[in-house]
C-alpha cells in the first residue's frame, strides 16, 4: 500500500515538473517574441535637421553712389520778342510753333512815320553840312585879310565860332539821322536767336510798342537744355569730405558728376548731362542749394518747364566691400549680418554701413573680401548654430 502511494505521488510530481518546464519554455518564447517584435517595430531615430540658408561670398568692386532729385527743365535761351517802337502791326511772317532762324523777319510794324523821320533827319543833315561848308569858306576869306590887317580879330573870331557851331550841328544831325534810321529798322522785327517760336500774342492791326502791347511772341532755344534741382546742405558737406566740387571739372579723377533723367512715362532719357553750376550759398529757408546740369536735346524731346526725375552720380568708391541689401539686418543695436565660419557655424557679425546704391550696400568695417554671408534664411539662425548651405554663390575669381 505504501509502495503504491509512492508510485502515485511520484507520477504526480513528474507531471508537475513537466508542466513547470513547459511554462518556463512558453514564457521564454513569449519574451523572445516580444523582444523581436520591439526590435522589428521600433522607429529609427530621426537625424538632427540643420537650418538651410543661401549664402554669397563678400566681393569688392567700384561702387557708384547716386542721388535722386526732382528737376525742372529750362531752355538754354528764352527770348521775349518785344516791339521797340510804337505803331500798328501790319504783318506776321512766320508760322506759330515752328523753328525759325536767327535774324529771320517775324513782324512788320507800320514804317511810314519812321521813314518820314528818317527823310527829315537826312534833309536836316544836308542843310547843316551846307552851312558848315559856308562857314569854312568865310574863314578862308577872312584869315588872309586878318593877316594883312584888313580884318579885325573880332571878325576872325566870329567866323571861327560860326564854323565850329556848324560842325557841331552836323554832328547832331548825323546822330538824329542814325537814331531815326534805327527806329525805322525796329519796325522790322527780327529773331535774335534760332529756336522754336510761340504763338503770337497780338493780332494784326493792334497798336504795339511802349504805348501798347509790347510782347509779340517768345523764342525758345532748346537744342541744349538746363536741368535745375536742389541738394541738401548735408549732401554738400559730404561732397566736401570726398573732395568733390560740383560745378567744376576735376581732371585728377576718372569720372565726372553726370546726370540721367527719367521722364514721366518712366523711360530713361538716352543722353547724359554734366553738372556745370552749383550755387555758392545755401538757401536758409529750405536748407538746400541749387545745382544745374546741361543736357543735349537734339530731338527736342525735353520741353522747357517739364519735370523729370534726376539721378546724379555723387561718388565712385574704389574697391569697396559690397554686400546685398537683403543680407543686412538693421535693429536698434546696429546693423549686422550672419557670417558662415569654415566649420559651418553661423556667426552674428555687427558691421558699419556706408552708402547704399540700388540693392547693394557698402560695408565700411566688419567684413572682409572672401567671407561668406547669409542672404536668405537668416531668420532661422542663432549665433553658433550649424547650418546647411544651399544655393550658395562663390566668385570663381576668388578660388583662382
C-alpha positions in Angstrom: 0.0 0.0 0.0 2.8 2.3 0.9 4.6 1.5 -2.2 1.6 2.3 -4.3 1.2 5.7 -2.8 4.8 6.4 -3.5 4.3 5.5 -7.1 1.2 7.7 -7.5 2.9 10.6 -5.7 6.0 10.2 -8.0 3.8 10.3 -11.1 2.1 13.5 -10.0 5.4 15.1 -9.1 6.7 14.2 -12.5 3.6 15.7 -14.2 4.0 18.8 -12.1 7.7 19.2 -13.1 6.8 18.7 -16.7 4.1 21.5 -16.5 6.6 24.0 -15.0 9.2 23.3 -17.7 6.5 23.8 -20.3 5.5 27.1 -18.7 9.1 28.3 -18.4 9.6 27.4 -22.1 6.4 29.2 -23.1 7.4 32.3 -21.1 10.8 32.3 -22.6 9.4 32.1 -26.1 6.9 34.9 -25.3 9.7 37.1 -24.1 11.8 36.4 -27.1 8.8 37.1 -29.4 8.1 40.4 -27.6 11.8 41.4 -27.9 11.8 40.5 -31.6 8.6 42.5 -32.2 10.0 45.5 -30.4 13.2 45.3 -32.4 11.2 45.0 -35.7 8.6 47.6 -34.9 10.8 50.3 -33.3 11.3 53.5 -35.4 14.7 54.6 -36.5 16.0 57.7 -34.6 15.3 60.9 -36.6 18.5 62.6 -37.7 19.1 66.2 -36.5 17.8 68.7 -39.1 20.0 71.7 -39.8 18.6 75.0 -41.0 19.1 75.6 -44.7 20.5 79.0 -45.8 21.6 80.7 -49.0 24.9 82.4 -48.9 27.1 84.7 -51.0 30.8 85.5 -51.0 31.7 89.0 -50.0 33.1 90.9 -53.0 34.9 94.2 -53.6 34.0 96.4 -56.5 33.9 100.0 -57.7 30.6 101.2 -56.2 28.8 104.1 -57.9 26.9 106.2 -55.4 23.8 108.1 -56.8 21.4 110.7 -55.5 17.9 111.1 -56.8 16.2 114.5 -57.0 13.2 116.2 -58.7 14.4 118.5 -61.5 12.8 121.1 -63.8 13.8 121.5 -67.5 14.8 125.0 -68.6 15.6 126.3 -72.0 19.2 127.3 -72.7 17.8 130.6 -74.1 14.4 132.0 -73.7 13.9 135.3 -75.5 10.9 137.6 -75.5 10.2 139.3 -78.8 9.0 142.8 -78.0 8.1 145.9 -80.1 10.7 148.6 -79.5 8.8 151.3 -81.4 5.2 152.3 -81.3 2.9 151.6 -84.2 0.2 149.4 -85.7 1.2 145.8 -86.5 1.0 145.3 -90.3 2.1 141.8 -90.9 3.3 138.5 -89.3 5.8 136.5 -91.4 6.1 133.1 -89.6 4.1 130.0 -88.6 3.4 129.7 -85.0 5.2 126.8 -83.2 7.8 126.3 -86.0 11.6 126.5 -86.0 12.9 129.9 -87.0 16.4 131.1 -87.8 18.5 133.9 -86.3 17.7 137.3 -88.0 14.5 135.9 -89.6 11.8 138.6 -90.1 8.9 137.9 -87.8 6.7 141.1 -87.7 6.3 144.3 -89.6 5.2 147.5 -87.8 3.8 150.4 -89.9 7.1 152.1 -91.0 5.7 155.3 -92.8 6.0 157.6 -89.8 9.6 156.4 -89.1 10.5 156.6 -92.7 9.4 160.2 -92.8 11.5 160.9 -89.7 14.5 159.5 -91.5 13.9 161.7 -94.5 13.6 164.7 -92.3 16.8 163.9 -90.4 18.6 163.3 -93.6 17.5 166.7 -95.0 18.5 168.5 -91.9 21.9 166.9 -92.1 22.3 168.1 -95.7 21.3 171.6 -94.6 23.8 171.6 -91.7 26.6 170.3 -94.0 25.9 173.2 -96.4 26.1 175.7 -93.5 29.4 174.1 -92.4 30.8 174.5 -95.9 29.7 178.2 -96.0 31.4 178.9 -92.6 34.5 177.2 -93.8 34.7 179.4 -96.8 34.2 182.5 -94.7 37.2 181.6 -92.6 39.2 181.0 -95.7 38.3 184.6 -96.9 38.8 186.4 -93.5 42.1 184.8 -92.5 44.2 186.4 -95.3 42.5 189.7 -94.7 43.3 189.5 -91.0 46.9 188.7 -91.8 47.0 191.9 -93.9 45.3 194.0 -91.2 42.3 194.4 -93.4 40.0 192.5 -91.0 39.8 192.7 -87.2 40.4 189.9 -84.7 36.7 190.0 -83.9 35.8 189.2 -87.5 38.1 186.2 -87.5 36.8 185.0 -84.1 33.2 185.3 -85.2 34.0 183.3 -88.4 35.7 180.6 -86.4 32.8 180.4 -83.9 30.3 180.1 -86.7 32.3 177.3 -88.3 32.6 175.3 -85.0 28.8 175.8 -84.4 28.1 174.4 -87.9 30.4 171.4 -87.3 28.5 170.7 -84.1 25.2 171.0 -85.9 26.4 168.4 -88.5 27.3 166.0 -85.7 23.9 166.4 -84.1 22.1 165.9 -87.4 24.2 162.8 -88.1 23.1 161.4 -84.6 19.5 162.3 -85.3 19.7 160.5 -88.6 21.2 157.4 -87.1 18.5 157.4 -84.4 15.8 157.8 -87.0 17.2 155.0 -89.1 17.5 152.8 -86.0 13.8 153.4 -85.1 12.9 152.7 -88.8 14.8 149.4 -88.5 12.9 148.5 -85.4 9.7 148.4 -87.4 11.0 145.2 -89.0 11.1 142.8 -86.0 13.7 140.0 -86.4 14.5 137.0 -84.2 17.7 137.5 -82.2 18.3 133.7 -81.9 17.4 130.4 -83.6 14.7 128.3 -82.0 11.1 127.5 -81.8 8.6 130.4 -81.7 5.4 130.5 -79.7 2.1 131.7 -80.9 1.7 135.4 -81.4 0.4 137.5 -78.5 -1.1 140.2 -80.7 -3.3 140.4 -83.8 -2.6 142.2 -87.0 -3.7 145.9 -86.7 -3.0 146.1 -82.9 -1.2 149.1 -81.6 2.1 147.8 -80.3 5.1 149.3 -78.6 5.7 151.2 -75.4 2.2 152.7 -75.6 0.5 149.4 -76.4 1.3 145.7 -76.2 5.0 145.2 -76.4 5.3 141.4 -76.1 4.7 140.0 -79.5 6.0 136.3 -79.1 8.7 134.3 -77.4 11.5 132.2 -79.0 13.0 129.2 -77.2 16.3 127.7 -78.0 16.3 124.1 -76.7 19.0 122.2 -78.6 20.7 122.1 -75.3 18.6 122.4 -72.1 19.4 123.0 -68.5 18.1 120.9 -65.6 17.7 122.7 -62.3 17.4 120.8 -59.0 18.3 121.2 -55.3 20.6 119.3 -53.0 20.6 119.4 -49.2 23.2 121.0 -47.0 24.2 117.6 -45.7 24.9 116.3 -49.2 27.1 119.4 -49.8 29.1 118.7 -46.6 29.5 115.1 -47.6 30.7 116.0 -51.1 33.3 118.3 -49.5 34.5 115.4 -47.4 35.0 113.4 -50.6 36.8 116.4 -52.2 34.1 116.8 -54.8 33.2 120.3 -56.0 30.0 120.3 -58.0 30.1 122.6 -61.0 33.9 122.2 -61.5 35.6 119.7 -63.7 38.3 117.7 -62.0 40.9 116.1 -64.3 42.5 114.2 -61.4 39.7 111.7 -61.1 38.4 109.4 -63.8 34.8 110.4 -63.6 32.6 113.5 -63.5 29.2 114.1 -61.8 26.9 113.3 -64.6 23.1 113.2 -64.5 20.5 111.0 -66.2 16.8 111.8 -66.4 13.7 109.6 -66.0 10.7 111.0 -67.8 7.0 111.0 -66.8 6.4 107.7 -68.7 9.2 106.0 -66.7 11.5 105.9 -69.6 15.2 106.9 -69.3 16.3 109.8 -71.4 19.1 108.5 -73.8 21.6 111.3 -73.2 23.7 112.2 -70.2 24.3 115.7 -68.8 27.0 117.2 -66.7 26.8 119.5 -63.7 28.2 122.9 -64.7 27.0 125.1 -61.9 26.3 124.9 -58.1 25.1 127.9 -56.1 27.8 129.1 -53.7 25.3 129.7 -50.9 22.6 127.7 -49.1 19.0 129.0 -49.0 18.4 129.5 -45.3 14.6 128.9 -45.7 14.9 125.5 -47.3 18.4 124.3 -46.3 19.2 123.5 -49.9 21.4 124.9 -52.6 20.7 125.0 -56.3 22.5 122.8 -58.8 22.4 123.0 -62.6 23.2 120.5 -65.3 23.4 120.9 -69.1 22.0 118.2 -71.3 21.9 117.8 -75.1 18.4 117.8 -76.7 18.9 117.2 -80.4 15.5 115.6 -80.9 13.8 118.3 -78.7 12.3 115.5 -76.5 12.8 117.7 -73.4 10.5 120.7 -73.2 11.1 123.8 -71.1 9.0 123.6 -67.9 8.9 119.9 -67.9 9.5 118.0 -64.6 11.9 114.9 -64.6 13.5 112.6 -62.1 17.2 113.4 -61.8 19.8 110.8 -61.0 23.2 112.3 -60.1 26.4 110.4 -59.8 27.7 111.6 -56.4 30.8 109.4 -55.9 32.7 106.3 -57.0 34.0 104.2 -54.2 37.0 102.2 -55.4 37.4 98.6 -54.3 34.6 98.9 -51.7 33.4 95.9 -49.7 29.8 95.4 -51.1 27.0 93.2 -49.8 23.4 92.7 -50.9 21.0 94.9 -49.0 18.8 91.8 -48.3 21.6 90.3 -46.3 21.8 93.1 -43.8 19.6 93.1 -40.6 19.2 96.5 -39.0 18.0 96.8 -35.4 18.2 99.3 -32.6 21.6 97.9 -31.6 23.0 98.4 -35.1 23.4 96.5 -38.3 24.7 93.0 -38.6 25.0 90.0 -40.9 25.4 86.3 -40.3 28.8 85.0 -41.4 29.3 81.3 -42.0 32.6 80.1 -40.5 34.7 77.4 -42.1 33.3 74.8 -39.7 29.7 75.6 -40.9 28.6 77.6 -37.8 26.8 80.9 -38.1 28.3 84.0 -36.5 26.4 87.2 -35.8 28.7 90.0 -37.1 28.0 93.6 -36.4 29.1 95.9 -39.3 29.4 99.6 -40.1 27.4 100.5 -43.1 28.3 103.0 -45.8 26.2 104.4 -48.7 23.6 102.3 -50.5 23.0 102.1 -54.2 20.4 100.0 -55.9 20.2 96.7 -54.0 23.8 96.8 -52.7 25.3 98.4 -49.6 28.9 99.4 -48.8 30.4 98.0 -45.6 32.9 100.3 -44.1 34.0 98.0 -41.3 33.3 94.5 -40.0 33.7 92.3 -43.2 36.5 91.3 -45.5 36.6 90.1 -49.0 36.0 86.3 -49.4 33.9 85.8 -46.3 30.6 84.0 -46.7 27.4 85.7 -45.5 23.9 84.5 -45.3 21.5 86.2 -47.8 18.4 84.1 -47.3 17.2 82.1 -44.2 18.9 84.2 -41.5 15.7 84.4 -39.6 16.2 80.7 -38.6 19.6 81.2 -37.1 21.0 81.8 -33.7 24.8 82.6 -33.1 26.9 79.4 -33.2 24.2 77.3 -34.9 25.4 74.8 -37.6 23.8 75.4 -40.9 23.3 73.6 -44.2 24.2 75.7 -47.2 22.1 75.6 -50.4 22.1 77.9 -53.4 25.4 79.5 -52.5 27.3 81.8 -54.8 31.0 81.8 -54.9 33.1 84.1 -57.1 35.3 81.9 -59.3 38.0 84.6 -59.3 38.4 84.1 -55.5 39.1 80.4 -56.0 41.8 81.1 -58.6 
